[in-house]
Amino acid sequence: MWTAIRAFLWVYALVALVILGALAFAWRFVAPPPPREVTVATAAAGGAYHQAAEAWARLLARERITLRLRATEGSIENLRLLSADPPEVDFALVQGGVGGAAAYPGLESLAAVFYEPVWVFVRGADPNTRLADLRGLRFAIGPDGSGTRALALRLLAANDVRPEDATLLPLAGMAAAEALLAGTIDAAAFVSARPVPAITRLLRAREMTLLDFRLRADAYVAGFPYLTRVTLPGGAVDLAEDLPSEDVVLVAPMAEVVAHPSIHPQIVALLMEAFTETHRGRQLFAPAGRFPSADPTDWPLHADAARYLRHGPGFLKRYLPFWVAVSIERMWVLIIPLLTIAIPLSRIAPPLWRWQVDRKVYRWYGHVKRLEAALRQAHTEEERRRALAELDALQERVGRIRVPLTHAQPLYQLRAHIALIRDGALR
């Protein structure tokens, strides 16, 4: 019995050692778990970027992941933080058209999440006023580092209005609205996905005109691929006050989520769920289902984001809690080699164990063969008695061997062979 137990332990210890070695090797390729904290660069607190990130933070908190919001001056600063070495944030909201792979290489897009139209207010102007008519005026276009400023400069340049042709001021938000109402500036540009308080206040002011891009919207869209023609319906801001009093056509870039390539794939998957839950509904400037979107984007689309946009969440994440699904997905790199090795080993181990047990019997046949030859070649009675004595001793030792019943046949065959040789020598 102890022979069988020792053989069993030897064989299966070897199997366990091989499996552990394979797991140790495969462990090197197991992806690290997703971080418990990530940082997003937004813009000024209270803006559409900041509010969107706050919604994402609440959704990520359900999975015990903290999303830190870093307020900035806007898209240009966000891209600088993201492109730093090492990056100062994990991902950022960026206004479409202000960057791109050529200016900021190595980044990846996760999705576009909403339109953010250009709102240009001019004091006492005709609604059909063009940007070219702002030459010589005092124009608030936002601070350095903001997407509003970058886009305003491009649109002005397209209308042959150079920085030296107007007084371009770094005012933004409510400060720009207050200055425009006070008459210290003549025009102000805002890029916002919704009517923020500064925009609403200007819409209510009789002396303010929101420029309508109706006559040139298609030209802007043709000249700037990242712009889309959108319509602000009459009364959409306030039905009771009829704000605005009629439909206004605007042009809008898309707010894009851009990430550093080092962002964890599981965080990407979780963010895509947050984007979908937050932005897939109907928006002021987009129908339900328009966002999140892969088109257009200014950077290559992240592989995991593209997979999500095509197929939705993976099978495991569709039916299991996030951290359970993450653990299983991380372990695939262990499970696959484990199955690859364990299945063949499970077939090899039993025959190997049987061979180990049978070997305890078959190894005596060498002695049996030697003694049979000695008896056959004995020339004297003394040599014959010596060979018979050794054969008797061998028979006694073999009689003490214990094997499982399943392996008794080789043992009894060995005993029968010894007895056969002894009987033949005694005749």
N, C-alpha and C positions, 0 to 999 in steps of 0.2 A: 504493500500500500504506500509506504513512504517513497518507494521508487516512483510510483505514479504521481504522487504529490510534488516531489522534487522536480520531475519532468514538467509537470503543469506550471509550476512557479517559474522555472527557467524559461520555458517557451513564452509565456504571457508576460513575463518581465521584459523579455527582448522585444515583444510586440509593443509594450507600453513605452519602452525607451525609443523605439523608432518613431512612434506617434508623437512623443514629446519633442523629439528632435525636429520633426517636421513642423510642429506648432511653433517652436521657438524660432525657426527660420521664417515661417509665414508671418509671425508677429511683427517682424520688421516692416512689413508692408501694410499693416493695419492703420487706417487713417486715424489721426488723433480725434478725440471727441470735440464737438463744437464748443466754442468758448461760451462762458456764461454772461459775457458782457461785450457789446459791440458799440461803436460810436458812429453817428451819422452827422455830417455837416449839413446844416439847413440854411437859413438866412436869418433875418431879424425876427425876434420873437413876435408872435401875433400874425405873421404872414402865412400865406398858404403852404409854403414849404414846412414851416415850423408846425403848423396844425396837422398836416399830413403825417409828419414824423411822430407827433404825439399819439395819433391814432395807431400807427404801427407799434409804438412802444407798448400801448395797452394790450395789443394782440400778442406780442412777443412775451409779455409778462405772464400770460397764461401758461407758457411753457417754461417758466422760471428763467427767462433770459432777459437781461437788462439792456435796454437800448438807451444810450447816452446821447442827448441832443447837444450839438455844439453850434451855438448861434454865430453867424458870420455876416460879412457885408454882402455876400451873394455868391453867384455862380463862379466867378473868376477866383475868388478866395477859396471856394470849395475845391476847385480843381488843383490849386496850389497845395492845399493840405493833403489831398489825395495822392498827388504826384511827389510828395516829399520822400526823402530816403532816410529813415523808414517812414512810411505813410503815417500821418497824424490822425487819420480817421479811416474807418473800414469802407464806408461808402458815403455817397453824397447826392443831394438833389442838385441838378444842373439844368439851366435853361437851354433848350435846344438851340443850336447854332452858335453858341459862344465859345465852344472849344472844338473838339474833334480829335481823331487819332493822329493827325499830322502835328497838331500843336501840343497835344498831351498824349504821347504814345504809351502803350502798355496797359492802358485801362480797358475795362470791359463794361458794356451796358447790361443792365438787368431788365429794364423795361421803360417805356414811356407811360406816365400815369395820369396826366391830364393836360388839357390845353391851358395856356396862360396868355390871354390876348394882350396886345399893346393898347393901352388907354392913353390917348394924348388929349389933354385939355388945354384950350387956348382962351385967354381972356378976351371976350367981346368979338370973337371971330365968326365967320360964316361957316356952317357945317361942312361945306365943300372945300374948306381951306385945305391946302396940301402942305406936306412937310417942307416943300421948297419955299413956301410962303413964310417960314419961320426965320428966314435969314435976317440977321440983325436984332433978333429978339433975345430976351433973357429967358433961357430954357433950362429947367431943372431936369436932369437926366440920371440922377442917382450917383452914389459915391463910387470911387475907384474900387474895383473888385466886384461890382454888382453886374448881374446879367443885363439889367435894365440899361445901364450906361453902354455896355458893349453893343447891345442891339440898336440902341438909339443912334450911336455913332455910325453904324453900318447903314441904317436907313437914311440918315441925313446925308451920308456920302453918296448914296445912290441918287439923291435929289440934288447933288452938287452943292451941298451946304457943308463947308469945311469947318473945323473947330474954330478957326479965326474969323469965320463969317457970322458967328453968333456968340453970345455970352452963355457958356455951358456951365451950369452950377451943379454941385454934388449933393443937392437936396433930394430927399426921398420921403415917402410915407406922408404922415400927417404934417411934418415940417414943410414939405413941398406944397401941400394943399393950403396950409395957413399962409405961406408966402404968396401963393397965387391969389388967394382971396384978399390979402392985404394990398395987392398991387405992386409988391416989390419984385415980382417976376411976371413974365408974360405967358409962359407955357410950362407945362410939366408933363412928364411921361411916367407911366406906371406899367409894370408888367405883372399882372395878377390873374389868378385863375377865377377869382370871384370879386364882387364889389366890396372891397375892404372899406372900413369907415372913412378913410381919406377920399376914396372914389365916390362913395355915397354922398358925402358932404358936397363935393364938387358938382355932382349931378343935380343936387337940389338948388345950387346957386344959379340964379337967372343969368348972371353975367358970364357964366362959363359955358363953353361949347366943347362937346366931345367930338373930336374929328371922326367923320364917317369915311371909311376907306372904300366905299362902294365903287367909285369910279376907277380906282387903281388897284383894287384888291388882287385881281387876277395877275396883274403885272408884278406885284410884289411876290406872289406865290411862284410865278415863273422864274423870277430872278433870285429868289431865296428858297431853295427846296425844303428848308426846315420850317417854313411858314405855311399856315393853313388858313383859308378864308372861313371865318365863323360869324355868326349873327347873334347879336344881343337883342332878344325880342323886346318890343315895346311893352312897358309895364313889368318886365321881369324883375327889376330891382325892387320896385314898390308899386303894387297895383293900385293901392289907394291914392297915391300921389302921381300915378301914371309916369313912373320913372323907368326908362326914358319915355318920352312922349311918342316915339316911333321906333321902328327897327333901326339898329345901327350895325353896319358891317365893320368888323375889325379883322385884323390879321393876328395870327397867334402861333408862336412856337409851342413845342410840347415840353413839359417838365419831364426830365429824364433822370432815372436813377443810375448812377455810375459807380462802379466798385473797383477796388484794387484787386488784382488777380489773386492775392493771398487770402481773400475772403473765403471762409470755410464753406464747402458745398452745401452742408446741411443748413447753414445760416441762409444761404441763397434760397433753398427750398422753402424755408420758413418765411422769408421775406416775400417770396412770390405768393404764398398763401395770404399774407397780410395785404399785399397790393390788390389781390383779387377781391378780398373781402371788403376793402376800403373803397376801391375805385371802379368796380365793375358796374355799379348802379348808374342810373341816369345822372348826368351832370348838366350844369347850366349850358355848356357849349358842346356837349357830346351825348349821343344816345346811349342807352344801357348796353353794356358789352363792348363798348369801344376800347376801354382800357381794363387792365394793363395791355400794352401793345408792344410788338417787336418792330414796328415800322412807323416812322423812320427812326433810326438811331444814329448817333454820330460816332459810335465806337462799335467794334465787333460785339456781337451778342454773346454773353456768357453761355457756355454749353449747357449748364444745368437750368438756366433761365429759359433757353430755347426749348429744352426738353419739356419743361413745365408748361410753357405756352402752347406747345403742340399737343401734349398728351394729358395735361393736368398732373395732380400729385401722383406719386408712384403707388403701386399696389399696397405696400405695407403702410404708407402714410395715410392711405385712404381709409384703412380699417383699424389701425392701431394707434395708440397714443404716440406722440412725437418721439419721446425718449426711448420707448420700446422699439419703435421702428428704426431709430438711429442705431441702437445697440445691435439689432439684428443685421442691419446693413453693414455696420463696421465688422461684424464677425463673419461676413461672407468669405472674406479672404482667408479665414481660418477654416470655415466649414467645408469649403470646396476641396482644399488639399487634404483635410482630415478624411473626407469621404473617399477621395481618390486613393488614399493609402489604406484606410481602415477596411474597405471592402475586400481588396486582394488579401490583406493580412488575415482577415476573418476566415478566408478560405484556406490559407496556407497553414495557419496555426494548428488546427486539429490534426492534419497529417504529420506535421512536425512533432506534435506531442506524442502521437502514436509511434513515430519513428524513435523518439527518445526512450519510450518504454520498451519497445521491441529490441532496441539496441542493447539493453541490459541482458537480454537473453542471447541474442545472436553473437555477442562478443565471445561467448564461451566456445563457440564452434571452432575457433582457432585451436584451443587446447584439445578439443575432441579429435580434431584432424591429426594433431601432432601425436597424441597417444595411440591412435589407430595405426599410424605409420610405424610407431615404435614397437607395437605388438607384432606387426607384420614382419618387421626386420629383426626381431629378437633372435639371437643365435644361441643363447644359453638360457637355462631355466632362471638364472638370477636376473637377467635382463627382463625376462617375461614377468617375473613376480614384481619387479620394481615398477614396470609399466602398469600392471594391474592395480598395484597399491595407489599409484597416482590417479588412476581412473576411478577407484573407489572414493578417494578423497574428493575428486571432482564431482562425483555423483552426490556426495553428501552436501557439498557447497551449493550445488544447483538445487538440491532439495530445500534449501533455506530461502530461495528466492521467492518473493511475494509480488505478484502483479495483479491488476484488476481482472475480473472475470472475462472482460472483453478481450483481454490479451493472454488468456490462459493457453490457447492452442499452441503458440510457438514454444511456450515453456514445456508443455507435455510432449511435444515433438522432440525437444532437446533431451528430455529424460528418456524417451523411448529410444532415441539414437544411441545414447550412452549405454542403456541396457542391452541393446542389440549388439554393440561392439563387445561388451563384456561377455555376453553369452557365447558369442562366436569364438572368443579367445579361450574360453574354458572347455570347449569341445575337444 
